[in-house]
């Protein structure tokens, strides 16, 4: 059982950076 799992994820968000940041720091906005 000597396996390595590498997860890579890329997300493209079509929204202004300010709103994206607000959603990250204020999860209740979502």
C-alpha positions as CSV (number, residue, x, y, z in Angstrom):
1,X,0.0,0.0,0.0
2,X,2.6,2.5,-1.0
3,X,0.7,4.6,-3.5
4,X,0.6,8.3,-3.9
5,X,-2.5,10.1,-4.9
6,X,-2.1,13.6,-6.3
7,X,-5.3,15.6,-6.8
8,X,-5.2,18.6,-9.1
9,X,-8.2,20.8,-9.7
10,X,-8.6,23.9,-11.7
11,X,-11.7,26.1,-11.4
12,X,-12.6,29.0,-13.7
13,X,-14.9,31.5,-12.0
14,X,-16.7,34.0,-14.1
15,X,-17.1,36.7,-11.5
16,X,-15.2,39.7,-10.2
17,X,-12.3,38.9,-7.9
18,X,-13.9,40.9,-5.1
19,X,-17.1,38.8,-5.2
20,X,-15.0,35.6,-5.4
21,X,-13.0,36.6,-2.3
22,X,-16.2,37.5,-0.4
23,X,-17.6,34.1,-1.2
24,X,-14.4,32.5,0.1
25,X,-14.2,34.4,3.4
26,X,-18.0,34.4,3.9
27,X,-19.3,30.9,3.0
28,X,-22.8,31.9,4.1
29,X,-23.0,34.1,0.9
30,X,-23.2,31.0,-1.3
